[in-house]
Amino acid sequence: MDPEYGNELVQKISANIQQLIMNVQTLETYVDKIGGPEDTSSLQENLNELIQNSNVLSKRTNTMMKDLVSLSNEYRELRVQRERVQNGFVNVLNRLQSVQRNAAAKEKAKIKTVTIEDEKLSREQLREDSQMRIQMQEQHRRHIDELRERKEALSQLEADISDVNQIFKDLAHIVHDQGEIVDSIEHSVEHATIHVEQGHQNVQRALYYQQKTRQKKVILLVFFVCLALILGLFFYLYLR
């Protein structure tokens, strides 16, 4: 490898950084819609696909950065350019990870909202007539489907955050002689780890509430059936 190849790497890395910046801007638009009227399955698919593509591009760029670092250690004239694209890459990775965290936080909030709505629906269902009860059961099924989809989306987001976290670790190894960059990378790694753990805990909590709701419905149903039998027996004995 020679300095000319190093210049080609700089150009490719710069182009990838610009693409990542545009991806992040689009992702920020998508994330703003989570939880609103435009939060549809199509939005989820577009969001997940773009995050996946961004992570793949980030990994490819990271591989190029490793080659560029090796070349810049051999050819001093490449060091300034390497530092420039390196800083740009770290900055866009921070933005990418930030938008992923925001998406995960909104997904967790939506899971909580849907769970609460479903609990309320379950309580009201026992007081309504048969026709209204059928509609509520259909709404309950939609809630369950939505919770399942959002749980899967949140799990994928956590995996994506971990992928970026690994890229930060790789960068820390190849630029260990630059303290300021390493500090920024370690800060991002620390926050990513905390976020993944919190996300897992919130998903488990949402599923626990969902199971408790089902148990309450069964208990209430058994109670009303027993009450109806007792009242029926009472009136039967009274009229007899």
C-alpha positions as CSV (number, residue, x, y, z in Angstrom):
1,M,0.0,0.0,0.0
2,D,1.2,3.5,-0.8
3,P,0.1,7.1,-0.1
4,E,-2.1,7.2,-3.2
5,Y,-4.1,4.3,-1.8
6,G,-4.3,6.2,1.4
7,N,-5.8,9.2,-0.4
8,E,-8.4,6.9,-2.0
9,L,-9.3,5.6,1.4
10,V,-9.8,9.2,2.7
11,Q,-12.1,9.9,-0.2
12,K,-14.2,6.8,0.4
13,I,-14.4,7.3,4.1
14,S,-15.4,10.9,3.6
15,A,-18.2,9.8,1.2
16,N,-19.4,7.2,3.7
17,I,-19.5,9.7,6.5
18,Q,-21.6,12.0,4.3
19,Q,-24.0,9.1,3.6
20,L,-24.2,8.3,7.3
21,I,-25.0,11.9,8.1
22,M,-27.9,11.8,5.6
23,N,-29.1,8.5,7.0
24,V,-29.1,9.9,10.5
25,Q,-31.1,12.9,9.4
26,T,-33.7,10.6,7.9
27,L,-33.7,8.4,11.0
28,E,-34.3,11.4,13.2
29,T,-37.4,12.2,11.1
30,Y,-38.6,8.6,11.5
31,V,-38.0,8.6,15.2
32,D,-40.0,11.8,15.7
33,K,-43.1,9.9,14.3
34,I,-42.9,7.0,16.8
35,G,-45.9,7.1,19.0
36,G,-47.8,9.5,16.8
37,P,-50.5,9.1,14.1
38,E,-47.9,8.2,11.5
39,D,-46.5,5.4,13.5
40,T,-47.3,2.5,11.2
41,S,-45.8,-0.9,10.3
42,S,-44.4,0.8,7.2
43,L,-42.6,3.3,9.4
44,Q,-41.1,0.6,11.5
45,E,-39.9,-1.3,8.5
46,N,-38.2,1.8,7.0
47,L,-36.7,2.7,10.3
48,N,-35.3,-0.8,10.9
49,E,-34.0,-1.1,7.3
50,L,-32.2,2.2,7.4
51,I,-30.6,1.5,10.8
52,Q,-29.4,-1.9,9.5
53,N,-27.9,-0.3,6.4
54,S,-26.3,2.4,8.4
55,N,-24.7,-0.2,10.7
56,V,-23.4,-2.1,7.7
57,L,-21.9,1.0,6.2
58,S,-20.4,1.9,9.6
59,K,-18.7,-1.5,9.8
60,R,-17.3,-1.1,6.3
61,T,-16.0,2.4,7.1
62,N,-14.4,1.1,10.2
63,T,-12.5,-1.5,8.2
64,M,-11.2,1.3,5.9
65,M,-10.2,3.3,9.0
66,K,-8.0,0.5,10.2
67,D,-6.2,0.4,6.9
68,L,-5.8,4.2,6.9
69,V,-4.4,4.2,10.4
70,S,-1.8,1.7,9.4
71,L,-0.9,3.7,6.3
72,S,-0.7,7.0,8.3
73,N,1.7,5.4,10.7
74,E,4.0,4.6,7.8
75,Y,3.4,7.9,5.8
76,R,3.3,11.0,8.0
77,E,1.6,13.1,5.2
78,L,-1.6,11.1,5.7
79,R,-1.9,11.8,9.4
80,V,-3.8,15.1,9.1
81,Q,-6.3,13.7,6.7
82,R,-6.7,10.6,8.9
83,E,-7.4,12.7,12.0
84,R,-10.0,14.7,10.0
85,V,-12.0,11.7,8.8
86,Q,-11.5,9.9,12.1
87,N,-13.1,12.8,14.0
88,G,-15.9,13.0,11.5
89,F,-16.5,9.3,11.8
90,V,-16.6,9.3,15.6
91,N,-19.1,12.3,15.5
92,V,-21.5,10.6,13.1
93,L,-21.3,7.4,15.0
94,N,-22.3,9.3,18.2
95,R,-25.3,10.8,16.3
96,L,-26.2,7.3,14.9
97,Q,-26.1,5.8,18.4
98,S,-28.1,8.7,19.8
99,V,-30.9,8.3,17.4
100,Q,-31.0,4.6,18.0
101,R,-31.3,5.3,21.8
102,N,-34.1,7.7,21.2
103,A,-35.9,5.2,19.0
104,A,-35.5,2.5,21.7
105,A,-36.8,4.9,24.4
106,K,-39.9,5.8,22.3
107,E,-40.5,2.1,21.7
108,K,-40.4,1.4,25.4
109,A,-42.8,4.3,26.1
110,K,-45.2,3.0,23.5
111,I,-45.1,-0.5,24.9
112,K,-46.0,0.9,28.3
113,T,-48.9,3.0,26.8
114,V,-50.3,0.0,24.9
115,T,-50.0,-2.2,28.0
116,I,-51.9,0.3,30.1
117,E,-54.6,0.7,27.4
118,D,-55.0,-3.0,27.2
119,E,-55.4,-3.3,31.0
120,K,-58.1,-0.7,31.0
121,L,-59.8,-2.4,28.0
122,S,-59.8,-5.7,29.9
123,R,-61.5,-4.1,32.9
124,E,-64.2,-2.5,30.8
125,Q,-64.8,-5.6,28.7
126,L,-66.6,-7.4,31.6
127,R,-69.1,-4.7,32.0
128,E,-70.2,-4.4,28.4
129,D,-72.8,-6.3,26.3
130,S,-71.8,-9.2,24.0
131,Q,-71.6,-7.0,20.9
132,M,-69.3,-4.5,22.5
133,R,-67.3,-7.3,24.1
134,I,-66.6,-8.8,20.7
135,Q,-65.2,-5.4,19.5
136,M,-63.1,-5.1,22.7
137,Q,-61.7,-8.6,22.2
138,E,-60.6,-7.6,18.7
139,Q,-59.0,-4.5,20.0
140,H,-57.2,-6.7,22.6
141,R,-55.9,-8.9,19.8
142,R,-54.5,-5.8,18.0
143,H,-52.9,-4.7,21.3
144,I,-51.2,-8.1,21.6
145,D,-50.0,-8.0,18.0
146,E,-48.6,-4.5,18.5
147,L,-46.8,-5.4,21.7
148,R,-45.2,-8.3,19.9
149,E,-44.0,-6.2,17.0
150,R,-42.7,-3.5,19.2
151,K,-40.9,-6.0,21.4
152,E,-39.2,-7.4,18.3
153,A,-38.3,-3.9,17.1
154,L,-36.9,-3.0,20.5
155,S,-34.8,-6.1,20.6
156,Q,-33.4,-5.3,17.2
157,L,-32.6,-1.8,18.3
158,E,-30.7,-3.1,21.2
159,A,-28.7,-5.3,18.9
160,D,-28.0,-2.4,16.6
161,I,-26.8,-0.2,19.5
162,S,-24.5,-3.1,20.5
163,D,-23.1,-3.2,17.0
164,V,-22.2,0.5,17.1
165,N,-20.8,-0.1,20.5
166,Q,-18.4,-2.7,19.1
167,I,-17.3,-0.3,16.4
168,F,-16.4,2.3,19.1
169,K,-14.4,-0.4,20.8
170,D,-12.5,-1.2,17.6
171,L,-11.8,2.5,17.1
172,A,-10.5,2.8,20.6
173,H,-7.9,0.0,19.8
174,I,-6.7,1.6,16.6
175,V,-6.4,5.1,17.9
176,H,-5.2,4.4,21.4
177,D,-2.5,7.0,21.2
178,Q,-5.1,9.8,20.9
179,G,-6.5,10.3,24.4
180,E,-9.3,12.8,23.5
181,I,-10.8,10.5,20.9
182,V,-10.6,7.5,23.2
183,D,-12.4,9.4,26.0
184,S,-15.2,10.2,23.7
185,I,-15.4,6.6,22.5
186,E,-15.4,5.2,26.0
187,H,-18.2,7.6,27.0
188,S,-20.3,6.3,24.2
189,V,-19.6,2.7,25.0
190,E,-20.6,3.2,28.7
191,H,-23.9,4.8,27.8
192,A,-24.7,2.2,25.1
193,T,-24.2,-0.7,27.7
194,I,-26.5,1.0,30.2
195,H,-29.1,1.6,27.6
196,V,-29.2,-2.0,26.4
197,E,-29.6,-3.3,30.0
198,Q,-32.4,-0.8,30.7
199,G,-34.1,-1.7,27.5
200,H,-34.1,-5.4,28.3
201,Q,-35.5,-4.7,31.8
202,N,-38.4,-2.5,30.4
203,V,-39.4,-5.2,27.9
204,Q,-39.5,-7.8,30.6
205,R,-41.7,-5.5,32.7
206,A,-44.1,-4.8,29.9
207,L,-44.5,-8.6,29.2
208,Y,-45.1,-9.1,33.0
209,Y,-47.9,-6.6,33.0
210,Q,-49.4,-8.2,29.9
211,Q,-49.4,-11.6,31.7
212,K,-50.9,-10.1,34.8
213,T,-53.7,-8.6,32.7
214,R,-54.6,-11.9,31.3
215,Q,-54.6,-13.5,34.8
216,K,-57.0,-10.7,36.1
217,K,-59.4,-11.3,33.2
218,V,-59.6,-15.0,34.0
219,I,-60.1,-14.4,37.7
220,L,-62.9,-11.8,37.1
221,L,-64.6,-14.2,34.6
222,V,-64.5,-17.0,37.1
223,F,-65.9,-14.7,39.8
224,F,-68.8,-13.5,37.7
225,V,-69.6,-17.1,36.6
226,C,-69.7,-18.2,40.3
227,L,-71.8,-15.2,41.2
228,A,-74.3,-16.0,38.5
229,L,-74.5,-19.6,39.6
230,I,-75.1,-18.5,43.3
231,L,-77.8,-16.0,42.3
232,G,-79.4,-18.6,40.0
233,L,-79.4,-21.1,42.8
234,F,-80.8,-18.6,45.3
235,F,-83.7,-17.6,43.1
236,Y,-84.4,-21.2,42.2
237,L,-84.7,-22.2,45.9
238,Y,-86.6,-19.0,46.7
239,L,-89.3,-19.5,44.0
240,R,-89.5,-23.2,44.7
